[in-house]
Each structure stands twice: as C-alpha cells, then as structure tokens.
Amino acid sequence: MKAPLAKAFLVFLAASLPAGPQCASAGGLAAEWLKIYGGESQDSLEAVAAAGGGIVAAGTSFSGGWDVESNKGGYDVWILKLARGGEVEFKRSIGGSGFDFKPSVAQASDGGFLVAGMTGSSDGDFQGLSLGNSDAFLARLGRDGKTMWVKTYGGEDFDAADAVLERPEGGYLLVGRSSSRAAGKGCGESGFPSPWAAALDRDGGLSGSSCLGPGFAADFLSAAAAPGSDPVFVAGDTEGGNPLRYVAGSVGYDASFGKVREITSESGGGRIRAVAAVRGGGLAAGGFRRGPRKNSRCASALFAGFGPGMEAQWENSFEKATSTFFTGMARVKGGFVGVGSSLPDCSSTPAQNRALAVFADAEGNALSHLVLRGGGPHLANSAAVLEDGAVAVVGDVGATDGDFSARRSTGHYSNNDAVDGFVMVLKPESAPQGLGRAPE
C-alpha cells in the first residue's frame, strides 16, 4: 500500500452545486454548473478534454467506490467520462501497488480515449511492463471506457508522459520527460530529466524517440498542438529561480525536436506550467512570476506569447486578485482561459488556495475572471474547450462551504483532511467577447 500524500492533495462522492449566483463571479466569468466527484478516500482531477458532446477527465485516486471504479493498491490513475451536464457515463481506474499518477487525457479520432502518465508499478495493470524506476505509459480505452491495452516506455531511470497527441498519419505522440539512456537519442546524458518525445504506431509500438539533451533539465512539461502545425511545449525547472527561466519549443510528430529557445523573463522568479498552441506554429504559456523580492511569497499569474521561431512577443500578468498562479490554460475564441489559484494575501499558506479562472485576449490582457468561494483549499488544474464553446475546468477541493457547501449535504464527508475532484463548466456568454472554440 502506498503512503498517503500531503493533506493538500486529495476524498470521495458525487454532489452537485447549482449554477448561477451561488458561484462567485465578481470578475465577470460565471459557472454554468459545478459538481464534485470522488470515492471514500483521497481524489484529484488534473486533466480534462472534450469528448464528443461531453467531457472526459483524468486524475489520481486513493479511493474505491462512489465515482471511482476500484483501488488497485494505492494511488491509481482515475478516469471519468461525463455527459455535458456532468452525469457520470463511465469510471475507470488504471494502476498497481506503486505510484501511478499525473495523467493527461484525450479523445481519439475513433471515439475511444487515450490516457498517458507515469507509473511506478510492476503489478496490476502494469504486470510485466516495468522498465525501471518509473515509466511513461499510454493506455488505450474504447468508447465504453474498457481498457484495450496498456504499454510502458522509457528505460532504467525516470520517465514520464505529460501529454498525448494523435499523429496526423495515424498513431500517437507522447511528450514528457526522461533521464533514462535507453529512452532515446540524447536521453540520460546529464543525469536529470530532459524533455522527451516518443512516436508510436496505432498499437502503441515505438517507432522513434529522443530527448532534448543535456542542459535542459525539466521537472515539468506541458504540450499542445494546433491543426496544421507541429506540437509545441514549455518545460523547465524554475522553482525558487530568479529570474524565471524555462524552455519553449516545438517537436515533430516523428519525435524529433525542432525550434527551441531558453527564455529568461525580465520579471522575478517563478514558473511556467501550461501551454496553448497558436495557429502558425506559435504558442502561449501560462504560469506565475514572483514579487520583486527574492523568495517573496507574493506572485502574479502570467501569460506569455511566442512566435513560430519561439521569439518572445508579449508578456502580461493578472493583477486583479492577490497572489495568483496559473496551472492550466486553453485557447478560445479571441484569446485564452487560464486556470489556477489565488491566495487571500501574500502571507497565506497553500491550505488557503482559491480556484481561479481568467479570460484574457490574444495578448494575455485579462478581461474577466472568477474566484470560487470556500474556506478550505481548492484550486483549478486544467481547462478544455467543449464542442459547444463552453470551457470545462477540473481541479481539487477540500472546502465544505461557499461554492462547495454541497459536499456537507451528502453524508459521505468523513475525513476533514481529504480532498475531492471537481468539474466546472464556464458559461460562454459570461466573457466580454463570449467564450467559444478558436478558429482552426
């Protein structure tokens, strides 16, 4: 059995919160609905994608029961398929007795689902598949959510898949991090995880892989793609750094890295955590930057834009709430939606996080925002544009009041240190220019 993670991580159930005025929307954005999901222990939702007319969300679970299929020995990858109104259509768990977590999720062109992440298991769904310390994995699910196959990638050391994309010619592209020499060309040369990509055929067979090479250590990576352009990514290891430093670049569907640029922000230290692809090969990134004093607890959520050659084009921070952070973003009509958290003041602890969503124009200027209410911790992790133009947001919640008071009315809340996953859909008309799908 795996040891529980920190209190601020993840518990259980399926309670819904009415939309409209009960969701805080002082900054203009408003929620159409918000619902809570989980099992009898700790649960978190960390990734989301459009799925036909509905939503597919993925995260990490220490639970079994309620909205979680089962527990397979510890922290497992957890998948939920939801109807447009939030009703659960299927639930799946993938894992073993090791740590299995940090998933990304996408719908395949045939209507099935792709789930990628990192595993430390050598049993359960990963029986006979362990390659080293931790492995990248890809799971292929059918339309009904049943597992078709699970495969692992990497080598003797650390490997993780942070994003999965379909290749135009068929098959899949995994983008993540590796410090294993066996993971591909240029991998494992520095002893630290480097940006990594793997091209796979339709059955998950490896056809090519490579790393960005030494000098590009990364403790996180985020990737996305726009139609007609190579995927783009941001990666770096910038926690506590001053100034903020990270890598932005492109990667081909053959797993070869293209244009890459190391970026140093003129602002204070911070971190870039999310990326959205822009037509023509550029990208927009989201994260945060620290205050003017080194090690300052105060931070401002940050949007930054780059051209096709990875040249820096613009950078804007969100200043309408105290100490804010972006951890996910999505490209929408007229701009971007960034999601993350806000703290009441610069001396606040992570236990006081409040979920945040911001709509910004095409150059990162904030136009509208939403901060959810609740006394316990809650934060947004990822966002995706749905087929009808609304934006789905997923995250974690430990609060039982404010916008999350419905957690108390279900009778299942039994652990005051626990956290559930939540899904929220933003009203398209609540943004000044209206949310919606970006033009292809």
N, C-alpha and C positions, 0 to 999 in steps of 0.2 A: 504494500500500500504506500502510495506517495504521501509525503508530509504536506499538510495544508499550506497554501500560500499565505501572504500577508493579509491582514484584515481588510485592507482597502481593495482587495481583488474581487471576490465574488460570493446566492441561495435560490430559489425554488419556484413556482406556481404560474398561473395564467390569470391575472386580474387586469381589467381594462379601466382606463381613465377616460371620462368623457372629454370631448374636444371643446374648442371654443374658449370662453372666458376663464375656464378653470386652468388653462395652461398660460403661464406668464408670457406676455408678448409686448412688453413696454417698448421694445425697439422696433416693432412693426411686424416681424415674422410671427406666424401663428401656426399651431399644430392642428391638423385635421383630426388625428387621434394619436393616442399613446397607450401602449399595452406592455405588460410585464410578463416575462417568461422565465421558467426555470424548473428545478426539482427540489429535493429535500435538503440539499447542501449548497455548495458554492458554484455559481454560474456567471459567465460573462459573454456578451455578444460583441465581437470585434470586427466583423466584416459583413458587407451586405451587397447585393446585386439585384437588378431587375430580373424577374423570372416569368416570362410570358406576361400575363396580366397581373402577376402577383410579385412576391418578394421572396428571396432566399437569403438567409442569414446564417453566419457561422461564428463559433466562438469556442470557449473552453469550459468544461463542466466537471465538477467533482460529484455529480448527483446521479441518481436514477429516479425514475418516476415522474409524474406530472408531465412536463413538456420535454423531458429527456428520455430517450429510448432505454438506456441502461448505463450502468457504470461498469467499466471493464478492468478496474483495478486501481484507479487513481484519477488523475486529470486527463480527460479524453477530449478529442475534437467533437464538437456538438454542432449539428446542422438542423435548421428549421426551414421548412417550406411553408409560406403563409399565403393565404388569399389576399386580395387587395385590401380587404377590411381587417386583416390581422388574424383571421381564423387559421388554426394550425391544420395543414393538409398532410404533412408527414414530419417525423422527427427521426434523426439517425445519430448514432454515436460511433466513432472510429477511435480505436486505441488499444492499449495493453497496460502492463503494470508500470511502465516508465512514464516520463512526462511527454504528453502529446498535445501540442498547443500551437498558438499563433497562426491560425488558418486564414487563407484567402479563399474566395468562392466566386464562381462564375457559372452562368448557364451556357451549355454547349449548343452548337447550332442545330443539333438534332432534338433538342428539348431536354436532354439529360443535364447533369451537373458535374462540375469539376471542383474538387476541394484539394488545396495544397497547403503544406505547412511543415512542421518539424516534429520528429518523433525520437524519443529515447527508449522506445520499447523494442523488445525482441520476441514478444509473445502476442497473444490475442490476434488482432488484425494484422500484426507485423511479424507473425511467426515465420522464422526462416528468412526474414528480409533485412535484418540488421547488418549494416556495413561498417559501423564504427561508433564513435562517441555519441553522436546524434546525426540523424539522417534527414535529408529533404524527402518529402513524399508527395505523390499525387494519387488521389482516389477518384475513380470514375463511377458516378452514380447514374442509374437510369431515370426515366421520367417519374417513376414512382418512388424514387429515393433509394431503391435497393442497390447495394454495392456490387458493381460489375467486376472491378479489380482494384487492387492497391499495389503500388510499386514505390520503391525507395531509390534514392540517388545520392551520390557523394563518394565518401571514402573513409579513411581511418580516423578522421578528427571531427571537426564541427561542420555541419551542413544544414542549411535551412532554405526552404522555398517560401518567399514572401509574396509572390504574385504568380498567377497562371493566366495565360492568354491563348486563344486559338490561333494557329498559324493559317494564313490565307490559303496555302496549298494543302491544308489538312494537317492534323496532328496538333501538338501543343508546344508552348514555350514556357518554361519555368524560369523565373528570375529571383535570385536570392543572394545568399552569402555562403562562402566556403573557406575553410583553412585546410582542406584535405588535398594532398598532392594527387591522389587518384581521381579527384573530381573533374579534372580537365586541364587544358593548357593554361599555364600561368597560375595555377592554384597552389596554395600551401607554401609559397616561396618566402613569405615574411613571418609565418607563424601566427598571423592574425587573420580573421575573416575578411575576405575581399569580395566585392560584387561578383556574382557568378550567374551564368545563364546556361540552360540545357535545352536543346531542341529534341523533341520527341515525336515518334510516329503516332498513328491513331490508336495503337495498342499500348502506348506508353514506352515503347522501345527507344533507347537512347541513340540518336543519330549524330550528336555533336555537343560539346560543352567546352566552356572556357571561363577563366577569371580575368578580371581587370588587371591583376598583377600586383606586385609589391608597391608599397607607398600609398595604397588606397584602402586602408583598414576601415571596416564598417561594422557598427553594432546595430544598424538598422538599414532597411532599403524599402523603397516604395516605387512601384512601376505601373504604367498605364499606357494605352495605345489609342490613337485616333485613326479612323479609316484612311487608308492610302499612305500612311507614314509608318516608319519604324517605331517600335515602342520606345518610351523614354523612362528615365529613372532618376531618382535622387538617393544618395547614400552618404553616410558619414558617421563619425564618432566625435561628437562635439560637446557632450555634456561637460559643463564647467569650463569650456573653452572660452577664450576671449582674445580676438573676436570670433564670431561664428564662422565655422569653416565646414564645407561639405562638397560633395561631388555631384554634378549634374551631367547627364549624357544620354546617348541613345544606344540601343542594342538591336542587332538584326534578328530576324526570325530564324536565321541559321545559328544563333547563339554567339555571334561574333560582335564584340563591342565596337561602336562607331565613334562619333564625336563625343569627347569627354572634356569637361572643364572643372577644375577645382575652384570653388567660389569662396571668397573671403568677404563677409559682409562688413560694411563700414560701421555698423552698429555694434552693440555689446555682444557678449557671448550668448549662445542659445542653441537651438536645434531646429533642423528641418525634418518633418515627419511624414509629409504626404505629397503626392504629385497628381496633376491632371494634365493629360495630353492636349495640345492645341493643334488645330489644323495647320499643315505646312511644316510640321516637324519640331515646333517649339514646345515649351512646357510652362506650366505654372506650378509653384511649390508652396506648401503651407507649413508653418511651424511656429516658432516664437523666438524672440530675442530678449535678452536680459536687460535690466536697467543699466544706467551709466556706471554704477559701482560694481567692481568685480565681486562675484558671489552674491550679488543682490538677489533677494527673493522675488522682487517685482519683475514682471515680464509682460510683453505685449505680443499678442498673436500677430503673425507675419504672413503676408502674401508676397511672393516674388515671381517675376516673369522672365523667361529666357527665349531667345530667338532660335532658329534652326541650327545655327552654329554654336549654340549654348552661350551666346553673348548675353550678359545681364542687360535687361531692358527697363525694368521698373521694380520697385520695392515699396510696399506700404504696410503699415501696421494698424491694428484695430485698437483704438484708444477710448472707446465709449463704455468700457467696463474695467474693473480693477484686476490686474494681473491675469492675463488671458493666454490661452495656449490652443493651437490647432494641432489635432492628431489625424484628421482625415479631411478630404475635400472631393468635390465633384464639379465637373464643368456643366454649366447650364446655359440656357439662352441668355445672352447678354452679359455673362460673367461666370462667377464661381460661387459655390457654397462651401464654406469652411466650417468644420465642427470640432469641438474640443471641450474646454472647460474654462471656468472663471472662478477666481477666489475673491472673497469679500474684501480683503485688504492684503497688503504685501507681507504681513506677518502671519498670515493664515497657514494652516497645515493642509496636507493633501486630503485629510478627512473632511475638509470644508469645501471641496470641489463642487461646482455647479455646472451642469451640462449647458453648453453654448453652441449656437448656430448663427452664422453670419453670412448674409448675401452681399457680395461685392461685384463691382463692374469689371470689365475686361482688363483693367489695370490695377485691380486689387483695392479700389476705394470702397470702403464699407458703406452700404446704403440702408441696410436693415438688419436687425438681429433679434435673437430670442435667448433669454436665460431662464432655464427652468427653476422652479421653486422646490425647496425641500431641505430639511435641516441636516440630514446625513449626507455622505458623499454620493455624488452622481456625476458622470461625465460621458460625453459622446465620443465614440471611437472612429466611426466611418459613415460615409454617406454615398448614396447612389441615386441617379435619376431614373424614375419609373417610366413605363411606356406612355402613361397619360401626362407626363411632365411634372408630376409631383416628385418630391425628394424624400426618400426613406433614410432615416438616421438610426443607427444602433449604438448601444452603449451599456453602461453598468449603473446600478442604483443600489445604494444602501439606505436611502431615506424611507421613512414611513409617514411623511407628512407632505403638505404642499401639493405639488402636482403628482406625488406618488402616494397619497393617502390611501388609495385603493388597496395597497399592499396589506394594510391592517385589517381590512374587512373580510379577507378570505379565510382567516382562521388557520393558515398554514405557516405564518411567520413565527418561527420558534428559536431563531438564533440571532441575537442582536448585533453580532459582528458580521453577519452574512450579507452577500450582495447578489442581486438577480441581474439578468439581462433585460433590456427594454428595447422596443422598436417604436419609433415615432415617425409619422408622415406629415411633412410640412405642406400647408395649403399653397398651391401655386399662385393664387391671387394675392397672397399676403406680402409678396415682394413688390417694390415700387414698379418694376418693369414686368412683373409676373415671372415666376419660375417656368421651366419648360425644358424640353430636350434641345441641346445645342444643335445647330445645323451641321450636317455632315459635309 
